[in-house]
Amino acid sequence: MQLISGIAIYFIIWWMVLFLVLPWGAASAHELGLDVDPGTMKSAPVKPRMLLKFGITTLAAGVVFACVYLVITNNLISLDEIPFFPKYRSITD
């Protein structure tokens, strides 16, 4: 795997994991029974803890990327094993 491809794959995995981690522990003032400040949406989270979520996302994306890297570099799954992809043949066949 080339460096740019690895960075692109990690970036995509990181964003997907971030969307999975974002709702963890999020609670709005309305849900907690607190007073909502004027001009604030009722659904806005009280303490989003984004730095913690970014850290968790980075670690989890690293684990997922390591698995994807091992599958790609060791050819554990080829394109021919994916049922909806067309069968690839070399020019000499």
C-alpha positions as CSV (number, residue, x, y, z in Angstrom):
1,M,0.0,0.0,0.0
2,Q,1.3,3.4,-0.9
3,L,1.6,6.2,1.7
4,I,-1.1,8.4,0.1
5,S,-3.5,5.5,-0.3
6,G,-3.0,4.6,3.4
7,I,-3.6,8.2,4.5
8,A,-6.8,8.4,2.4
9,I,-8.1,5.1,3.8
10,Y,-7.3,6.1,7.4
11,F,-9.0,9.5,6.8
12,I,-12.2,7.8,5.6
13,I,-12.1,5.3,8.5
14,W,-11.5,8.1,11.0
15,W,-14.6,10.0,9.8
16,M,-16.8,6.9,9.9
17,V,-15.7,6.1,13.4
18,L,-16.2,9.7,14.5
19,F,-19.9,9.5,13.4
20,L,-20.2,6.4,15.5
21,V,-18.6,8.0,18.6
22,L,-20.3,11.4,18.5
23,P,-23.5,10.3,20.2
24,W,-21.8,8.6,23.2
25,G,-22.7,10.5,26.4
26,A,-24.4,13.4,24.6
27,A,-27.3,14.8,26.6
28,S,-29.1,18.1,26.0
29,A,-30.2,20.5,28.6
30,H,-33.8,19.6,27.8
31,E,-33.1,15.9,28.4
32,L,-31.4,16.6,31.7
33,G,-34.2,18.9,32.9
34,L,-31.9,22.0,33.0
35,D,-33.0,25.5,32.0
36,V,-32.3,26.3,28.4
37,D,-30.5,29.6,27.8
38,P,-32.3,32.0,25.5
39,G,-31.0,31.7,21.9
40,T,-29.8,28.1,22.5
41,M,-31.4,25.1,20.8
42,K,-33.0,22.7,23.2
43,S,-31.2,19.8,21.5
44,A,-27.7,21.3,21.9
45,P,-25.5,19.0,24.0
46,V,-24.5,20.4,27.4
47,K,-21.0,19.0,27.6
48,P,-20.0,17.5,24.2
49,R,-16.4,16.5,25.3
50,M,-15.1,16.7,21.8
51,L,-11.4,16.3,22.6
52,L,-12.2,13.0,24.4
53,K,-14.3,11.8,21.4
54,F,-11.5,12.8,19.0
55,G,-9.0,10.7,21.0
56,I,-11.3,7.7,21.2
57,T,-11.9,8.1,17.4
58,T,-8.2,8.2,16.6
59,L,-7.5,5.1,18.7
60,A,-10.4,3.1,17.3
61,A,-9.7,4.2,13.7
62,G,-6.1,3.1,14.2
63,V,-7.2,-0.4,15.2
64,V,-9.6,-0.6,12.3
65,F,-7.0,0.7,9.9
66,A,-4.5,-1.9,11.2
67,C,-7.0,-4.7,10.3
68,V,-7.6,-3.2,6.9
69,Y,-3.9,-2.8,6.3
70,L,-3.2,-6.5,7.2
71,V,-6.0,-7.7,4.9
72,I,-4.7,-5.5,2.0
73,T,-1.0,-6.3,2.4
74,N,-1.4,-10.0,3.0
75,N,-4.0,-10.4,0.2
76,L,-6.5,-12.1,2.6
77,I,-9.4,-11.1,0.4
78,S,-9.0,-10.7,-3.3
79,L,-11.4,-8.8,-5.6
80,D,-12.5,-12.1,-7.1
81,E,-13.9,-13.2,-3.8
82,I,-16.4,-10.3,-3.6
83,P,-19.5,-11.7,-5.3
84,F,-20.9,-8.5,-6.9
85,F,-17.5,-7.5,-8.5
86,P,-16.8,-8.8,-12.1
87,K,-14.2,-11.5,-12.5
88,Y,-10.8,-9.9,-13.3
89,R,-8.6,-11.8,-15.7
90,S,-5.1,-11.0,-16.9
91,I,-4.5,-10.0,-20.5
92,T,-2.8,-13.4,-21.3
93,D,-5.9,-15.5,-20.3
